[in-house]
Amino acid sequence: MSRDDMSKRIPLATPHAFDRRTLIGAGGATALAALGGSIASTPAGATTPSRLASQISGSVTMWVYPLIGVGTEDQDLWSSIIEGFNGENPDVEVTVEVQPWDRRVEKLTTAMAVGHGPDVWYINIEDITNHAANDRLVPMGELLSEDVKSDYLPKALAALSYQDQLWAAPILLSVSGTAYNTDVFNAAGVTGELVTWDALRAAGPKFKEQDTYLLAFDATSPQDNFYPYVYQAGGQIFSDDGQAAFNSPEGVKALTFLVELFNNGFVPESAATAEAVPITESPLGRGEVAMGIEESGGIKQLADTWGEGVLKIGPPFKQTNQVTIGTVAGWALSSQAEDQEAAVAWIKYLISPEVMKKIDGATGYFAPRKSVGSVHGDDPILGKLEEFLPMVQPPPTHPLGREISQDVLRPELESALLNGKDPQQALDDAADRANELIAQQ
């Protein structure tokens, strides 16, 4: 997840580094000494190493970003994980630097250009293509066993792949769910769950009669708010050869549906033009809208704002497919890493089921490996969202994915909603411009 995906988290202002020396100074020396001479077992889920884990040596520097963002909790998490890793790999020196989200891409690219980048780093979907195309990454596919890869949700692997190569080992997923305001539902006399597009259409007038809205929608973020409807209609955002595909019949069907809801007054008028505001200040947060698609952080804020017993989480919407949006992040291996064997051992440890569960449990995200099982079963919100993991469709991995979404597609969506532009024409115009940019790469 990027900083945009974590707007509700608090980023740290400066990097924080901690390594094995830090752990020894903090009282970890006894535990490390006790384990240092033992032969470590291979981390769960890892491939069989060419040498015993206790014989691997070297140093690894990893850059990560605040995934918890509260006090020292990120540092505490990584200190604990380093200690566990050194229990199995006592001759590998690991340093984890918690970097700020601000200007993370520029900082990483600059550091690698002068040969001072990390050996391993936390990478999002939108950064895969740039680093892969510029030879900054080591392909991950051959470093992971077939058993490990088959244990991953296929869409998690696909999201971090580019040009038929896997470029990072997935560590976490986000999941969006449908937040129902049951007070608004009850006032309109609407019962049950609204899942299909036809059910949404049918319920819209009932909410309108109560001077409320059916659905929250935000055209300013097509990736989060428009793409799910394209996927539900059975469409793609880009074709297999990298060309714009959102103007397909399925894409037009999705936009036509949203324009219909907007024109009928079933979504707030601000949906077409509103700049991002805190969710508590949005029409959905103010209790003026029956339902909205949100990630876990937003849903938790809605629960607090609406009061006890008001929130209900519904399943993803369905047309041809039942799909929700979510994104993936993983661990990338630098092509500049000097001690690559040590770096690979560290990555395999991080993606082992036990450690993955620890990371995802602490950060509130979800595990992309099936063998991890439930991470948040005891949490009424996260546990419910976890049920939707098989329905998650991450955004496309494309060199211009974010730019096309925001700079090309967004204004055309707004034109269709606000100015009555024909959905087919709006999407055709966006596709023409997108393909022009793709041709210029």
Contacts in CASP RR format, 6 or more apart in sequence:
PFRMAT RR
TARGET T0000
AUTHOR 0000-0000-0000
METHOD contacts of the structure
MODEL  1
MSRDDMSKRIPLATPHAFDRRTLIGAGGATALAALGGSIASTPAGATTPS
RLASQISGSVTMWVYPLIGVGTEDQDLWSSIIEGFNGENPDVEVTVEVQP
WDRRVEKLTTAMAVGHGPDVWYINIEDITNHAANDRLVPMGELLSEDVKS
DYLPKALAALSYQDQLWAAPILLSVSGTAYNTDVFNAAGVTGELVTWDAL
RAAGPKFKEQDTYLLAFDATSPQDNFYPYVYQAGGQIFSDDGQAAFNSPE
GVKALTFLVELFNNGFVPESAATAEAVPITESPLGRGEVAMGIEESGGIK
QLADTWGEGVLKIGPPFKQTNQVTIGTVAGWALSSQAEDQEAAVAWIKYL
ISPEVMKKIDGATGYFAPRKSVGSVHGDDPILGKLEEFLPMVQPPPTHPL
GREISQDVLRPELESALLNGKDPQQALDDAADRANELIAQQ
1 67 0 8 1.000
1 124 0 8 1.000
1 172 0 8 1.000
1 174 0 8 1.000
1 327 0 8 1.000
1 329 0 8 1.000
1 365 0 8 1.000
2 101 0 8 1.000
2 104 0 8 1.000
2 124 0 8 1.000
2 126 0 8 1.000
3 11 0 8 1.000
3 65 0 8 1.000
3 101 0 8 1.000
3 102 0 8 1.000
3 104 0 8 1.000
5 124 0 8 1.000
5 174 0 8 1.000
5 295 0 8 1.000
5 327 0 8 1.000
6 66 0 8 1.000
6 67 0 8 1.000
6 101 0 8 1.000
7 276 0 8 1.000
8 297 0 8 1.000
8 298 0 8 1.000
8 301 0 8 1.000
9 66 0 8 1.000
9 67 0 8 1.000
9 68 0 8 1.000
9 69 0 8 1.000
9 70 0 8 1.000
10 66 0 8 1.000
10 69 0 8 1.000
10 70 0 8 1.000
10 71 0 8 1.000
11 65 0 8 1.000
11 66 0 8 1.000
11 69 0 8 1.000
11 100 0 8 1.000
11 101 0 8 1.000
11 102 0 8 1.000
12 66 0 8 1.000
12 69 0 8 1.000
12 74 0 8 1.000
12 98 0 8 1.000
12 100 0 8 1.000
13 100 0 8 1.000
14 100 0 8 1.000
15 97 0 8 1.000
15 98 0 8 1.000
15 99 0 8 1.000
15 100 0 8 1.000
16 74 0 8 1.000
16 75 0 8 1.000
16 97 0 8 1.000
16 98 0 8 1.000
17 95 0 8 1.000
17 96 0 8 1.000
17 97 0 8 1.000
17 98 0 8 1.000
18 75 0 8 1.000
18 78 0 8 1.000
18 79 0 8 1.000
18 82 0 8 1.000
18 95 0 8 1.000
18 96 0 8 1.000
19 82 0 8 1.000
19 93 0 8 1.000
19 94 0 8 1.000
19 95 0 8 1.000
19 96 0 8 1.000
20 32 0 8 1.000
20 82 0 8 1.000
20 86 0 8 1.000
20 93 0 8 1.000
20 94 0 8 1.000
22 79 0 8 1.000
23 32 0 8 1.000
23 79 0 8 1.000
23 82 0 8 1.000
23 83 0 8 1.000
23 86 0 8 1.000
24 32 0 8 1.000
26 79 0 8 1.000
28 83 0 8 1.000
31 83 0 8 1.000
31 87 0 8 1.000
32 83 0 8 1.000
32 86 0 8 1.000
32 87 0 8 1.000
32 90 0 8 1.000
35 86 0 8 1.000
35 87 0 8 1.000
35 88 0 8 1.000
35 90 0 8 1.000
36 54 0 8 1.000
36 87 0 8 1.000
36 90 0 8 1.000
37 54 0 8 1.000
37 90 0 8 1.000
38 54 0 8 1.000
38 87 0 8 1.000
39 52 0 8 1.000
39 53 0 8 1.000
39 54 0 8 1.000
40 52 0 8 1.000
40 53 0 8 1.000
40 54 0 8 1.000
40 87 0 8 1.000
40 88 0 8 1.000
40 89 0 8 1.000
40 90 0 8 1.000
41 53 0 8 1.000
41 88 0 8 1.000
42 48 0 8 1.000
42 49 0 8 1.000
42 53 0 8 1.000
43 53 0 8 1.000
43 88 0 8 1.000
43 348 0 8 1.000
43 349 0 8 1.000
43 352 0 8 1.000
43 354 0 8 1.000
43 355 0 8 1.000
44 352 0 8 1.000
44 353 0 8 1.000
44 354 0 8 1.000
45 145 0 8 1.000
45 147 0 8 1.000
45 148 0 8 1.000
45 151 0 8 1.000
45 348 0 8 1.000
45 351 0 8 1.000
45 352 0 8 1.000
45 353 0 8 1.000
45 371 0 8 1.000
46 145 0 8 1.000
46 148 0 8 1.000
46 345 0 8 1.000
46 348 0 8 1.000
46 349 0 8 1.000
46 351 0 8 1.000
46 352 0 8 1.000
47 143 0 8 1.000
47 144 0 8 1.000
47 145 0 8 1.000
47 148 0 8 1.000
47 348 0 8 1.000
48 145 0 8 1.000
49 56 0 8 1.000
49 345 0 8 1.000
50 341 0 8 1.000
51 341 0 8 1.000
53 88 0 8 1.000
53 89 0 8 1.000
53 345 0 8 1.000
54 88 0 8 1.000
54 89 0 8 1.000
54 90 0 8 1.000
54 91 0 8 1.000
55 91 0 8 1.000
56 89 0 8 1.000
56 91 0 8 1.000
56 92 0 8 1.000
56 341 0 8 1.000
56 342 0 8 1.000
56 345 0 8 1.000
57 91 0 8 1.000
57 92 0 8 1.000
57 339 0 8 1.000
57 342 0 8 1.000
58 91 0 8 1.000
58 92 0 8 1.000
58 93 0 8 1.000
58 339 0 8 1.000
58 342 0 8 1.000
59 92 0 8 1.000
59 93 0 8 1.000
59 94 0 8 1.000
59 95 0 8 1.000
59 338 0 8 1.000
59 339 0 8 1.000
59 342 0 8 1.000
60 92 0 8 1.000
60 93 0 8 1.000
60 94 0 8 1.000
60 95 0 8 1.000
60 119 0 8 1.000
60 120 0 8 1.000
60 337 0 8 1.000
60 339 0 8 1.000
60 342 0 8 1.000
60 343 0 8 1.000
60 346 0 8 1.000
61 94 0 8 1.000
61 95 0 8 1.000
61 96 0 8 1.000
61 97 0 8 1.000
61 117 0 8 1.000
61 118 0 8 1.000
61 119 0 8 1.000
61 120 0 8 1.000
62 94 0 8 1.000
62 95 0 8 1.000
62 96 0 8 1.000
62 97 0 8 1.000
62 118 0 8 1.000
62 119 0 8 1.000
62 120 0 8 1.000
62 121 0 8 1.000
62 122 0 8 1.000
62 331 0 8 1.000
62 346 0 8 1.000
63 97 0 8 1.000
63 99 0 8 1.000
63 108 0 8 1.000
63 117 0 8 1.000
63 118 0 8 1.000
63 120 0 8 1.000
63 121 0 8 1.000
63 122 0 8 1.000
64 74 0 8 1.000
64 78 0 8 1.000
64 96 0 8 1.000
64 97 0 8 1.000
64 98 0 8 1.000
64 99 0 8 1.000
64 121 0 8 1.000
64 122 0 8 1.000
65 98 0 8 1.000
65 99 0 8 1.000
65 100 0 8 1.000
65 101 0 8 1.000
65 104 0 8 1.000
65 122 0 8 1.000
66 74 0 8 1.000
66 98 0 8 1.000
66 100 0 8 1.000
66 101 0 8 1.000
67 74 0 8 1.000
67 77 0 8 1.000
67 122 0 8 1.000
67 359 0 8 1.000
67 362 0 8 1.000
67 363 0 8 1.000
67 365 0 8 1.000
68 74 0 8 1.000
68 77 0 8 1.000
68 362 0 8 1.000
68 363 0 8 1.000
73 362 0 8 1.000
74 98 0 8 1.000
75 98 0 8 1.000
77 358 0 8 1.000
77 359 0 8 1.000
77 362 0 8 1.000
77 363 0 8 1.000
78 96 0 8 1.000
78 98 0 8 1.000
80 358 0 8 1.000
81 349 0 8 1.000
81 350 0 8 1.000
81 355 0 8 1.000
81 358 0 8 1.000
81 359 0 8 1.000
82 94 0 8 1.000
82 96 0 8 1.000
85 92 0 8 1.000
85 94 0 8 1.000
85 346 0 8 1.000
85 349 0 8 1.000
86 92 0 8 1.000
86 94 0 8 1.000
88 349 0 8 1.000
89 342 0 8 1.000
89 345 0 8 1.000
89 346 0 8 1.000
89 349 0 8 1.000
92 339 0 8 1.000
92 342 0 8 1.000
92 345 0 8 1.000
92 346 0 8 1.000
94 346 0 8 1.000
97 118 0 8 1.000
99 107 0 8 1.000
105 127 0 8 1.000
105 130 0 8 1.000
108 117 0 8 1.000
108 118 0 8 1.000
108 121 0 8 1.000
109 130 0 8 1.000
111 117 0 8 1.000
111 118 0 8 1.000
112 136 0 8 1.000
112 334 0 8 1.000
112 336 0 8 1.000
115 336 0 8 1.000
117 334 0 8 1.000
117 336 0 8 1.000
118 334 0 8 1.000
119 333 0 8 1.000
119 334 0 8 1.000
119 336 0 8 1.000
119 337 0 8 1.000
119 338 0 8 1.000
119 339 0 8 1.000
119 340 0 8 1.000
119 343 0 8 1.000
120 331 0 8 1.000
120 332 0 8 1.000
120 333 0 8 1.000
120 334 0 8 1.000
120 337 0 8 1.000
120 343 0 8 1.000
120 346 0 8 1.000
120 347 0 8 1.000
121 331 0 8 1.000
121 332 0 8 1.000
121 334 0 8 1.000
122 171 0 8 1.000
122 329 0 8 1.000
122 330 0 8 1.000
122 331 0 8 1.000
122 332 0 8 1.000
123 131 0 8 1.000
123 160 0 8 1.000
123 167 0 8 1.000
123 168 0 8 1.000
123 329 0 8 1.000
123 330 0 8 1.000
123 331 0 8 1.000
123 332 0 8 1.000
124 327 0 8 1.000
124 329 0 8 1.000
125 159 0 8 1.000
125 160 0 8 1.000
125 327 0 8 1.000
125 328 0 8 1.000
125 329 0 8 1.000
125 394 0 8 1.000
125 395 0 8 1.000
125 397 0 8 1.000
126 395 0 8 1.000
126 401 0 8 1.000
126 402 0 8 1.000
128 137 0 8 1.000
128 160 0 8 1.000
128 161 0 8 1.000
128 162 0 8 1.000
128 167 0 8 1.000
128 168 0 8 1.000
128 397 0 8 1.000
129 162 0 8 1.000
129 397 0 8 1.000
129 398 0 8 1.000
129 399 0 8 1.000
130 399 0 8 1.000
131 137 0 8 1.000
131 167 0 8 1.000
131 332 0 8 1.000
132 162 0 8 1.000
132 163 0 8 1.000
132 165 0 8 1.000
132 167 0 8 1.000
133 399 0 8 1.000
135 335 0 8 1.000
136 334 0 8 1.000
136 335 0 8 1.000
136 336 0 8 1.000
137 167 0 8 1.000
137 168 0 8 1.000
137 332 0 8 1.000
137 333 0 8 1.000
137 334 0 8 1.000
137 335 0 8 1.000
138 333 0 8 1.000
138 334 0 8 1.000
138 335 0 8 1.000
138 337 0 8 1.000
138 340 0 8 1.000
139 165 0 8 1.000
139 166 0 8 1.000
139 167 0 8 1.000
140 160 0 8 1.000
140 166 0 8 1.000
140 167 0 8 1.000
140 168 0 8 1.000
140 169 0 8 1.000
140 332 0 8 1.000
140 333 0 8 1.000
141 149 0 8 1.000
141 165 0 8 1.000
141 166 0 8 1.000
143 333 0 8 1.000
143 344 0 8 1.000
143 347 0 8 1.000
144 166 0 8 1.000
144 169 0 8 1.000
144 348 0 8 1.000
148 351 0 8 1.000
149 157 0 8 1.000
149 166 0 8 1.000
151 369 0 8 1.000
151 370 0 8 1.000
151 371 0 8 1.000
152 170 0 8 1.000
152 368 0 8 1.000
152 369 0 8 1.000
152 370 0 8 1.000
153 173 0 8 1.000
153 368 0 8 1.000
153 369 0 8 1.000
153 370 0 8 1.000
153 389 0 8 1.000
153 390 0 8 1.000
153 392 0 8 1.000
155 328 0 8 1.000
155 392 0 8 1.000
155 393 0 8 1.000
155 394 0 8 1.000
156 170 0 8 1.000
156 173 0 8 1.000
156 328 0 8 1.000
156 368 0 8 1.000
156 394 0 8 1.000
157 166 0 8 1.000
157 170 0 8 1.000
158 394 0 8 1.000
158 397 0 8 1.000
159 170 0 8 1.000
159 327 0 8 1.000
159 328 0 8 1.000
159 394 0 8 1.000
159 395 0 8 1.000
159 397 0 8 1.000
160 166 0 8 1.000
160 167 0 8 1.000
160 168 0 8 1.000
160 169 0 8 1.000
160 170 0 8 1.000
160 328 0 8 1.000
160 330 0 8 1.000
160 397 0 8 1.000
161 167 0 8 1.000
161 397 0 8 1.000
162 397 0 8 1.000
167 332 0 8 1.000
168 330 0 8 1.000
168 331 0 8 1.000
168 332 0 8 1.000
168 333 0 8 1.000
169 330 0 8 1.000
169 331 0 8 1.000
169 347 0 8 1.000
169 350 0 8 1.000
169 351 0 8 1.000
170 328 0 8 1.000
170 329 0 8 1.000
170 330 0 8 1.000
170 351 0 8 1.000
170 368 0 8 1.000
170 369 0 8 1.000
171 329 0 8 1.000
171 330 0 8 1.000
171 331 0 8 1.000
171 350 0 8 1.000
171 351 0 8 1.000
171 356 0 8 1.000
171 359 0 8 1.000
171 360 0 8 1.000
171 368 0 8 1.000
172 328 0 8 1.000
172 329 0 8 1.000
172 330 0 8 1.000
172 356 0 8 1.000
172 359 0 8 1.000
172 360 0 8 1.000
172 363 0 8 1.000
172 365 0 8 1.000
172 366 0 8 1.000
172 367 0 8 1.000
172 368 0 8 1.000
173 326 0 8 1.000
173 327 0 8 1.000
173 328 0 8 1.000
173 365 0 8 1.000
173 366 0 8 1.000
173 367 0 8 1.000
173 368 0 8 1.000
173 389 0 8 1.000
173 392 0 8 1.000
173 394 0 8 1.000
174 295 0 8 1.000
174 296 0 8 1.000
174 326 0 8 1.000
174 327 0 8 1.000
174 365 0 8 1.000
174 366 0 8 1.000
175 295 0 8 1.000
175 296 0 8 1.000
175 324 0 8 1.000
175 326 0 8 1.000
175 366 0 8 1.000
175 385 0 8 1.000
175 386 0 8 1.000
175 388 0 8 1.000
175 389 0 8 1.000
175 392 0 8 1.000
176 224 0 8 1.000
176 228 0 8 1.000
176 293 0 8 1.000
176 294 0 8 1.000
176 295 0 8 1.000
176 316 0 8 1.000
176 324 0 8 1.000
176 325 0 8 1.000
176 326 0 8 1.000
176 385 0 8 1.000
177 293 0 8 1.000
177 294 0 8 1.000
177 295 0 8 1.000
177 299 0 8 1.000
177 313 0 8 1.000
177 314 0 8 1.000
177 315 0 8 1.000
177 316 0 8 1.000
177 324 0 8 1.000
177 385 0 8 1.000
177 388 0 8 1.000
178 291 0 8 1.000
178 292 0 8 1.000
178 293 0 8 1.000
178 313 0 8 1.000
178 314 0 8 1.000
178 315 0 8 1.000
178 316 0 8 1.000
178 317 0 8 1.000
179 284 0 8 1.000
179 291 0 8 1.000
179 292 0 8 1.000
179 293 0 8 1.000
179 294 0 8 1.000
179 298 0 8 1.000
179 299 0 8 1.000
179 302 0 8 1.000
179 311 0 8 1.000
179 312 0 8 1.000
179 313 0 8 1.000
179 314 0 8 1.000
180 193 0 8 1.000
180 290 0 8 1.000
180 291 0 8 1.000
180 311 0 8 1.000
180 312 0 8 1.000
180 313 0 8 1.000
180 314 0 8 1.000
181 284 0 8 1.000
181 287 0 8 1.000
181 289 0 8 1.000
181 290 0 8 1.000
181 291 0 8 1.000
181 302 0 8 1.000
181 306 0 8 1.000
181 310 0 8 1.000
181 311 0 8 1.000
182 309 0 8 1.000
182 310 0 8 1.000
182 311 0 8 1.000
182 312 0 8 1.000
183 287 0 8 1.000
183 306 0 8 1.000
183 310 0 8 1.000
184 207 0 8 1.000
184 210 0 8 1.000
184 212 0 8 1.000
184 287 0 8 1.000
184 288 0 8 1.000
184 289 0 8 1.000
184 290 0 8 1.000
185 191 0 8 1.000
185 192 0 8 1.000
185 290 0 8 1.000
187 210 0 8 1.000
187 212 0 8 1.000
188 203 0 8 1.000
188 206 0 8 1.000
188 207 0 8 1.000
188 209 0 8 1.000
188 210 0 8 1.000
188 212 0 8 1.000
188 290 0 8 1.000
189 206 0 8 1.000
190 203 0 8 1.000
190 206 0 8 1.000
190 207 0 8 1.000
190 290 0 8 1.000
193 314 0 8 1.000
193 315 0 8 1.000
194 200 0 8 1.000
194 203 0 8 1.000
194 291 0 8 1.000
194 317 0 8 1.000
195 314 0 8 1.000
195 315 0 8 1.000
195 316 0 8 1.000
195 317 0 8 1.000
195 318 0 8 1.000
195 322 0 8 1.000
196 317 0 8 1.000
196 318 0 8 1.000
196 319 0 8 1.000
197 232 0 8 1.000
197 257 0 8 1.000
197 317 0 8 1.000
197 318 0 8 1.000
197 319 0 8 1.000
200 214 0 8 1.000
200 215 0 8 1.000
200 261 0 8 1.000
200 266 0 8 1.000
200 317 0 8 1.000
201 260 0 8 1.000
201 261 0 8 1.000
203 214 0 8 1.000
203 290 0 8 1.000
204 214 0 8 1.000
204 261 0 8 1.000
204 264 0 8 1.000
204 266 0 8 1.000
205 264 0 8 1.000
207 213 0 8 1.000
207 214 0 8 1.000
207 266 0 8 1.000
207 290 0 8 1.000
208 214 0 8 1.000
208 264 0 8 1.000
208 265 0 8 1.000
208 266 0 8 1.000
212 287 0 8 1.000
212 288 0 8 1.000
212 289 0 8 1.000
212 290 0 8 1.000
213 265 0 8 1.000
213 266 0 8 1.000
213 267 0 8 1.000
213 268 0 8 1.000
213 283 0 8 1.000
213 288 0 8 1.000
213 289 0 8 1.000
213 290 0 8 1.000
214 261 0 8 1.000
214 266 0 8 1.000
214 267 0 8 1.000
214 289 0 8 1.000
214 290 0 8 1.000
214 291 0 8 1.000
215 261 0 8 1.000
215 266 0 8 1.000
215 267 0 8 1.000
215 289 0 8 1.000
215 290 0 8 1.000
215 291 0 8 1.000
215 292 0 8 1.000
216 267 0 8 1.000
216 268 0 8 1.000
216 271 0 8 1.000
216 282 0 8 1.000
216 283 0 8 1.000
216 284 0 8 1.000
216 289 0 8 1.000
216 291 0 8 1.000
216 292 0 8 1.000
216 293 0 8 1.000
217 225 0 8 1.000
217 258 0 8 1.000
217 261 0 8 1.000
217 262 0 8 1.000
217 267 0 8 1.000
217 268 0 8 1.000
217 271 0 8 1.000
218 224 0 8 1.000
218 225 0 8 1.000
218 271 0 8 1.000
218 274 0 8 1.000
218 276 0 8 1.000
219 225 0 8 1.000
219 226 0 8 1.000
219 271 0 8 1.000
219 272 0 8 1.000
219 273 0 8 1.000
219 410 0 8 1.000
219 413 0 8 1.000
219 414 0 8 1.000
219 417 0 8 1.000
220 273 0 8 1.000
220 274 0 8 1.000
220 275 0 8 1.000
220 276 0 8 1.000
220 410 0 8 1.000
221 276 0 8 1.000
221 405 0 8 1.000
221 406 0 8 1.000
221 410 0 8 1.000
222 405 0 8 1.000
222 406 0 8 1.000
222 409 0 8 1.000
222 410 0 8 1.000
222 413 0 8 1.000
223 325 0 8 1.000
223 395 0 8 1.000
223 402 0 8 1.000
223 405 0 8 1.000
224 293 0 8 1.000
224 325 0 8 1.000
225 293 0 8 1.000
226 254 0 8 1.000
226 255 0 8 1.000
226 258 0 8 1.000
226 409 0 8 1.000
226 413 0 8 1.000
227 237 0 8 1.000
227 325 0 8 1.000
227 393 0 8 1.000
227 395 0 8 1.000
227 405 0 8 1.000
228 293 0 8 1.000
228 316 0 8 1.000
228 317 0 8 1.000
228 323 0 8 1.000
228 324 0 8 1.000
228 325 0 8 1.000
228 393 0 8 1.000
229 251 0 8 1.000
229 254 0 8 1.000
229 255 0 8 1.000
229 257 0 8 1.000
229 258 0 8 1.000
229 317 0 8 1.000
229 319 0 8 1.000
230 236 0 8 1.000
230 237 0 8 1.000
230 246 0 8 1.000
230 250 0 8 1.000
230 251 0 8 1.000
230 254 0 8 1.000
231 321 0 8 1.000
231 323 0 8 1.000
231 325 0 8 1.000
231 393 0 8 1.000
232 254 0 8 1.000
232 316 0 8 1.000
232 317 0 8 1.000
232 318 0 8 1.000
232 319 0 8 1.000
232 320 0 8 1.000
232 321 0 8 1.000
232 322 0 8 1.000
232 323 0 8 1.000
233 250 0 8 1.000
233 251 0 8 1.000
233 253 0 8 1.000
233 254 0 8 1.000
233 257 0 8 1.000
233 319 0 8 1.000
233 320 0 8 1.000
233 321 0 8 1.000
234 250 0 8 1.000
234 319 0 8 1.000
234 320 0 8 1.000
234 321 0 8 1.000
235 245 0 8 1.000
235 246 0 8 1.000
235 248 0 8 1.000
235 250 0 8 1.000
235 251 0 8 1.000
235 254 0 8 1.000
236 245 0 8 1.000
236 246 0 8 1.000
236 248 0 8 1.000
236 250 0 8 1.000
236 396 0 8 1.000
237 244 0 8 1.000
237 245 0 8 1.000
237 246 0 8 1.000
237 395 0 8 1.000
237 396 0 8 1.000
237 398 0 8 1.000
238 244 0 8 1.000
238 245 0 8 1.000
238 246 0 8 1.000
238 396 0 8 1.000
238 398 0 8 1.000
238 401 0 8 1.000
239 245 0 8 1.000
242 398 0 8 1.000
242 438 0 8 1.000
243 435 0 8 1.000
243 438 0 8 1.000
244 404 0 8 1.000
244 430 0 8 1.000
244 431 0 8 1.000
244 434 0 8 1.000
244 435 0 8 1.000
244 438 0 8 1.000
245 431 0 8 1.000
246 409 0 8 1.000
246 427 0 8 1.000
246 430 0 8 1.000
246 431 0 8 1.000
247 424 0 8 1.000
247 427 0 8 1.000
247 428 0 8 1.000
247 430 0 8 1.000
247 431 0 8 1.000
250 320 0 8 1.000
251 427 0 8 1.000
252 423 0 8 1.000
252 424 0 8 1.000
252 427 0 8 1.000
253 319 0 8 1.000
255 413 0 8 1.000
255 416 0 8 1.000
255 423 0 8 1.000
255 426 0 8 1.000
255 427 0 8 1.000
256 423 0 8 1.000
257 319 0 8 1.000
258 267 0 8 1.000
258 417 0 8 1.000
259 416 0 8 1.000
259 417 0 8 1.000
259 420 0 8 1.000
259 423 0 8 1.000
261 267 0 8 1.000
262 269 0 8 1.000
262 271 0 8 1.000
262 272 0 8 1.000
262 417 0 8 1.000
267 289 0 8 1.000
268 283 0 8 1.000
268 288 0 8 1.000
268 289 0 8 1.000
270 283 0 8 1.000
271 417 0 8 1.000
272 413 0 8 1.000
272 414 0 8 1.000
272 417 0 8 1.000
272 418 0 8 1.000
273 414 0 8 1.000
273 418 0 8 1.000
274 282 0 8 1.000
279 285 0 8 1.000
279 294 0 8 1.000
279 298 0 8 1.000
279 301 0 8 1.000
279 302 0 8 1.000
279 305 0 8 1.000
280 286 0 8 1.000
280 301 0 8 1.000
280 302 0 8 1.000
280 305 0 8 1.000
283 289 0 8 1.000
284 291 0 8 1.000
284 292 0 8 1.000
284 294 0 8 1.000
284 302 0 8 1.000
285 302 0 8 1.000
285 305 0 8 1.000
285 306 0 8 1.000
287 306 0 8 1.000
293 324 0 8 1.000
293 325 0 8 1.000
294 302 0 8 1.000
295 326 0 8 1.000
296 364 0 8 1.000
296 381 0 8 1.000
296 382 0 8 1.000
296 385 0 8 1.000
299 311 0 8 1.000
299 313 0 8 1.000
299 381 0 8 1.000
299 385 0 8 1.000
300 381 0 8 1.000
302 311 0 8 1.000
303 310 0 8 1.000
303 311 0 8 1.000
303 381 0 8 1.000
311 381 0 8 1.000
313 381 0 8 1.000
313 384 0 8 1.000
313 385 0 8 1.000
314 384 0 8 1.000
315 322 0 8 1.000
315 388 0 8 1.000
315 391 0 8 1.000
316 322 0 8 1.000
316 323 0 8 1.000
316 324 0 8 1.000
316 388 0 8 1.000
316 391 0 8 1.000
317 323 0 8 1.000
317 324 0 8 1.000
322 391 0 8 1.000
323 391 0 8 1.000
323 392 0 8 1.000
323 393 0 8 1.000
324 388 0 8 1.000
324 391 0 8 1.000
324 392 0 8 1.000
324 393 0 8 1.000
325 392 0 8 1.000
325 393 0 8 1.000
325 394 0 8 1.000
325 395 0 8 1.000
326 392 0 8 1.000
326 393 0 8 1.000
326 394 0 8 1.000
326 395 0 8 1.000
327 394 0 8 1.000
327 395 0 8 1.000
328 368 0 8 1.000
328 394 0 8 1.000
331 347 0 8 1.000
331 350 0 8 1.000
331 351 0 8 1.000
333 340 0 8 1.000
333 343 0 8 1.000
333 344 0 8 1.000
333 347 0 8 1.000
334 343 0 8 1.000
337 343 0 8 1.000
349 355 0 8 1.000
350 356 0 8 1.000
350 359 0 8 1.000
351 369 0 8 1.000
353 367 0 8 1.000
353 369 0 8 1.000
353 371 0 8 1.000
353 372 0 8 1.000
356 367 0 8 1.000
356 369 0 8 1.000
356 372 0 8 1.000
357 367 0 8 1.000
357 372 0 8 1.000
357 373 0 8 1.000
357 375 0 8 1.000
359 365 0 8 1.000
360 366 0 8 1.000
360 367 0 8 1.000
360 372 0 8 1.000
360 375 0 8 1.000
361 375 0 8 1.000
361 376 0 8 1.000
364 375 0 8 1.000
364 376 0 8 1.000
364 382 0 8 1.000
366 375 0 8 1.000
366 376 0 8 1.000
366 382 0 8 1.000
366 385 0 8 1.000
366 386 0 8 1.000
366 389 0 8 1.000
367 373 0 8 1.000
367 375 0 8 1.000
374 383 0 8 1.000
374 386 0 8 1.000
375 382 0 8 1.000
375 386 0 8 1.000
376 382 0 8 1.000
376 383 0 8 1.000
376 385 0 8 1.000
376 386 0 8 1.000
377 383 0 8 1.000
377 386 0 8 1.000
395 401 0 8 1.000
395 405 0 8 1.000
398 404 0 8 1.000
399 438 0 8 1.000
399 441 0 8 1.000
400 434 0 8 1.000
400 437 0 8 1.000
400 438 0 8 1.000
400 441 0 8 1.000
403 437 0 8 1.000
404 430 0 8 1.000
404 434 0 8 1.000
404 437 0 8 1.000
408 430 0 8 1.000
408 433 0 8 1.000
408 434 0 8 1.000
408 437 0 8 1.000
409 430 0 8 1.000
409 434 0 8 1.000
412 421 0 8 1.000
412 426 0 8 1.000
412 427 0 8 1.000
412 429 0 8 1.000
412 430 0 8 1.000
413 426 0 8 1.000
415 421 0 8 1.000
415 426 0 8 1.000
416 422 0 8 1.000
416 423 0 8 1.000
416 426 0 8 1.000
END
